[in-house]
Amino acid sequence: MKLLASWALGVCFVCPAILPAQAPPAKEKDKLPPPQALPQPKELPPLPLLSVRIVPGPQIGQRDVWQLYTVDSRGRMLPRVVAAPYGAYYLSDGRPYPWTTLEPRFYMAYPTD
């Protein structure tokens, strides 16, 4: 019974509020004039041709391969190992270096020679 009464009461207040919200019919003086044709766009001049100069990269020398090696405690040239926070790896090809925790004296723990 309460549901029916609240529904009927809602209909009585909502329906009159909706009806005046509709727009009144447009009068003749309120209408917009018909659209006018737009002028044709002007043709742009062609863009000038730009010459592209390719700059070569750095020259790699024949002795640069020795930067991938370092000297151990015996004077031998061994592949350089990078001690990174996430694990050590060989600088030349990126393979993991597994012996940092087993034999820490086999590699230098400081960043430069």
C-alpha positions as CSV (number, residue, x, y, z in Angstrom):
1,M,0.0,0.0,0.0
2,K,2.8,2.4,0.9
3,L,4.6,1.5,-2.4
4,L,1.5,2.3,-4.4
5,A,1.0,5.6,-2.6
6,S,4.6,6.7,-3.1
7,W,4.5,5.7,-6.7
8,A,1.3,7.7,-7.3
9,L,2.7,10.6,-5.4
10,G,5.9,10.5,-7.5
11,V,3.9,10.4,-10.8
12,C,1.9,13.4,-9.7
13,F,5.0,15.5,-9.0
14,V,7.3,14.3,-11.8
15,C,5.0,14.4,-14.8
16,P,4.0,18.0,-14.4
17,A,7.7,18.9,-13.9
18,I,8.7,17.1,-17.2
19,L,6.1,18.6,-19.4
20,P,7.1,22.3,-19.2
21,A,10.7,21.3,-19.8
22,Q,10.0,20.6,-23.4
23,A,11.0,23.3,-25.9
24,P,8.2,25.4,-27.4
25,P,7.8,25.1,-31.1
26,A,10.2,27.3,-33.1
27,K,8.8,30.5,-34.6
28,E,9.6,31.7,-38.1
29,K,11.8,34.5,-36.8
30,D,13.9,32.1,-34.6
31,K,15.0,30.0,-37.5
32,L,18.6,30.3,-38.7
33,P,19.3,31.5,-42.3
34,P,20.3,28.8,-44.8
35,P,24.1,28.0,-44.9
36,Q,26.2,29.8,-47.5
37,A,28.7,28.0,-49.7
38,L,32.3,28.2,-48.5
39,P,35.0,29.5,-50.8
40,Q,37.3,26.9,-52.4
41,P,40.7,26.5,-50.5
42,K,43.7,28.0,-52.2
43,E,46.3,25.7,-53.5
44,L,49.5,25.7,-51.5
45,P,52.9,26.1,-53.2
46,P,55.0,22.9,-53.3
47,L,57.5,22.4,-50.4
48,P,61.1,23.0,-51.2
49,L,63.2,19.8,-51.5
50,L,65.5,19.3,-48.5
51,S,68.8,17.6,-48.9
52,V,69.4,14.9,-46.3
53,R,73.0,14.5,-45.1
54,I,73.7,11.1,-43.6
55,V,76.3,11.5,-40.8
56,P,78.4,8.4,-40.3
57,G,78.7,6.9,-36.9
58,P,81.9,6.7,-34.9
59,Q,84.9,4.9,-36.5
60,I,85.7,1.6,-34.7
61,G,89.5,1.0,-34.7
62,Q,91.2,-2.4,-34.9
63,R,92.5,-2.1,-31.3
64,D,89.1,-1.4,-29.8
65,V,88.6,-5.1,-29.2
66,W,91.0,-4.9,-26.3
67,Q,88.6,-2.8,-24.3
68,L,86.6,-6.0,-23.8
69,Y,89.5,-7.6,-22.0
70,T,91.2,-6.9,-18.7
71,V,94.4,-8.2,-17.0
72,D,94.0,-10.6,-14.1
73,S,96.4,-11.0,-11.1
74,R,98.7,-13.3,-13.2
75,G,99.1,-10.8,-16.1
76,R,96.8,-12.8,-18.5
77,M,94.2,-11.0,-20.6
78,L,90.7,-12.3,-19.7
79,P,87.3,-11.2,-20.8
80,R,86.1,-8.2,-18.8
81,V,83.3,-8.9,-16.3
82,V,80.8,-6.2,-15.3
83,A,79.6,-6.4,-11.7
84,A,76.0,-5.1,-12.0
85,P,73.5,-5.1,-9.1
86,Y,71.3,-7.7,-10.8
87,G,74.3,-10.1,-11.5
88,A,77.6,-10.1,-13.2
89,Y,78.0,-10.6,-16.9
90,Y,80.6,-10.6,-19.6
91,L,81.0,-7.2,-21.4
92,S,81.7,-8.7,-24.8
93,D,78.5,-10.7,-25.3
94,G,76.3,-10.3,-22.2
95,R,76.5,-13.9,-20.9
96,P,76.1,-14.2,-17.2
97,Y,79.3,-14.6,-15.1
98,P,78.5,-17.3,-12.6
99,W,81.6,-17.3,-10.3
100,T,81.2,-13.9,-8.5
101,T,79.9,-15.5,-5.3
102,L,82.2,-18.6,-5.5
103,E,85.6,-17.0,-6.2
104,P,85.4,-13.2,-5.6
105,R,89.1,-12.8,-6.1
106,F,88.9,-13.7,-9.8
107,Y,87.4,-10.3,-10.7
108,M,88.0,-6.7,-9.7
109,A,85.3,-5.4,-7.5
110,Y,86.0,-1.7,-8.3
111,P,84.7,0.0,-11.4
112,T,87.8,1.0,-13.2
113,D,91.3,-0.4,-13.6
